[in-house]
């Protein structure tokens, strides 16, 4: 399974591609950050995020895109930018027919570190270990994008089985 992880942000949008299956060593295929100028107007910044993500999709051909689910913060302006970058990432994937999965920050932290309350340094350290890297990816947005991809690789099989069970139960309820 090849997954593009996206840690959405308007100034720095982390992107990382990981390939693998649960229970086997994972491979990082690429990691980086799509940056936009702070002084540019919003529309042009969103176009820059779109062009950056499209470039990653063109280069790596992921089977899935995993995006951090936007959660409420105290700074509404930050949340808006994050939500807008998240929507751009989902749009790029949907346009190509690539399934999108949303994972909360605590789900991602729990998947890669064992605790949903891990800090950025712990996430970076575990991403480094899991992908057998020489050093944690910088900035933290890049490491977070890889963590999202890892989380999806490890959680997707269980989520798919759960969705299939719910669908089967729902269809049996209608035919009864």
C-alpha positions in Angstrom: 0.0 0.0 0.0 1.4 3.4 -1.0 0.0 6.4 1.0 0.6 10.1 0.7 0.3 11.7 4.1 -0.7 15.4 4.3 -0.3 17.5 7.4 -2.3 20.5 6.2 -1.2 24.0 6.7 -1.3 27.2 4.7 2.3 28.3 5.4 3.8 24.8 5.6 1.9 21.8 4.3 3.8 18.6 5.2 3.8 15.8 2.7 5.2 12.4 2.9 4.9 9.1 1.0 5.2 5.7 2.7 4.9 2.3 1.2 4.3 -0.9 3.1 1.8 -3.3 4.8 1.1 -3.9 8.5 3.6 -6.2 10.1 6.4 -5.5 7.6 9.1 -2.9 7.5 7.9 0.4 5.9 9.7 2.4 3.3 9.7 6.2 2.9 9.5 7.2 -0.7 9.6 10.9 -0.2 9.1 13.7 2.3 8.8 17.4 2.1 6.9 20.6 2.7 4.8 22.7 0.3 5.4 26.3 1.4 3.4 29.4 0.5 4.4 33.0 1.0 2.8 34.6 4.1 2.3 37.9 2.3 0.5 36.3 -0.7 -3.3 36.6 -0.9 -5.3 33.5 0.2 -6.4 32.5 -3.2 -2.8 32.3 -4.5 -1.7 30.5 -1.4 -4.4 27.8 -2.0 -3.3 27.5 -5.6 0.3 27.0 -4.5 -0.8 24.2 -2.1 -2.8 22.6 -4.9 0.1 22.7 -7.3 2.4 21.3 -4.7 0.1 18.4 -3.8 -0.6 17.7 -7.5 3.2 17.4 -8.0 3.4 14.8 -5.2 0.5 12.9 -6.7 2.1 13.0 -10.1 5.4 11.8 -8.9 4.4 9.1 -6.4 1.0 7.7 -7.6 -0.3 6.9 -4.1 -3.2 4.5 -3.6 -4.5 6.5 -0.7 -4.2 10.0 0.7 -4.3 10.4 4.5 -5.0 13.9 5.8 -5.0 15.1 9.3 -8.5 15.8 10.5 -8.8 19.4 11.5 -9.6 19.9 15.1 -10.6 23.0 17.0 -7.8 25.2 18.3 -8.0 28.4 20.2 -6.7 30.4 17.2 -9.6 30.5 14.7 -7.4 32.0 12.0 -5.0 29.0 12.2 -7.9 26.6 12.1 -9.3 28.2 8.9 -6.0 28.0 7.1 -5.5 24.4 8.1 -9.1 23.5 7.1 -8.6 25.3 3.7 -5.3 23.4 3.0 -7.0 20.2 4.1 -9.9 20.7 1.6 -7.4 21.4 -1.2 -5.6 18.1 -0.4 -8.9 16.2 -0.4 -10.0 17.8 -3.6 -6.8 16.9 -5.4 -7.2 13.3 -4.3 -10.9 13.1 -5.2 -10.3 14.6 -8.6 -8.1 11.6 -9.3 -10.4 9.0 -7.7 -7.9 8.4 -4.9 -9.6 7.4 -1.6 -9.1 9.9 1.3 -8.9 9.0 4.9 -9.0 11.5 7.8 -7.1 10.7 11.0 -7.1 12.8 14.2 -3.8 14.0 15.7 -4.4 11.7 18.7 -5.1 8.7 16.4 -1.8 9.4 14.5 0.2 9.8 17.7 -1.3 6.6 19.3 -0.5 4.6 16.1 3.1 5.6 15.9 4.1 6.1 19.5 1.6 4.1 21.5 0.1 7.2 23.2 -2.3 9.8 21.9 -0.6 12.4 24.0 2.9 12.2 22.5 4.7 15.4 21.7 6.2 16.3 18.3 9.7 15.1 19.4 8.3 11.7 20.3 6.4 11.4 17.0 9.6 12.5 15.1 11.7 10.0 16.9 9.3 7.1 16.2 8.9 8.0 12.5 12.7 8.0 12.3 12.9 4.6 13.9 10.0 3.0 12.0 11.3 4.2 8.6 14.9 3.5 9.5 16.0 7.1 8.8 19.3 8.7 9.9 17.5 11.7 11.5 14.0 13.0 12.1 12.5 14.8 9.0 12.5 18.6 9.4 10.4 20.6 9.9 8.0 18.7 12.2 5.2 19.1 9.5 7.1 16.7 7.3 7.5 14.1 10.1 3.8 14.5 10.9 2.9 13.8 7.2 4.9 10.6 7.4 3.2 9.7 10.7 -0.2 10.1 9.0 0.9 7.8 6.2 2.1 5.2 8.7 -1.1 5.5 10.7 -3.2 4.8 7.6 -1.1 1.8 6.5 -1.5 0.3 10.0 -5.2 1.2 10.6 -6.7 0.9 7.1 -7.2 -2.9 7.1 -9.1 -2.9 10.4 -11.2 0.1 9.3 -12.0 -1.6 6.0 -13.2 -4.7 7.8 -15.3 -2.6 10.1 -16.9 -0.7 7.2 -17.6 -4.0 5.4 -19.2 -5.5 8.6 -21.4 -2.4 9.0 -22.4 -2.5 5.3 -23.3 -6.2 5.6 -25.3 -5.7 8.7 -27.2 -2.7 7.1 -28.0 -4.7 4.0 -29.2 -7.7 6.0 -31.5 -5.3 8.0 -33.1 -4.1 4.8 -33.7 -7.5 3.2 -35.3 -8.9 6.4 
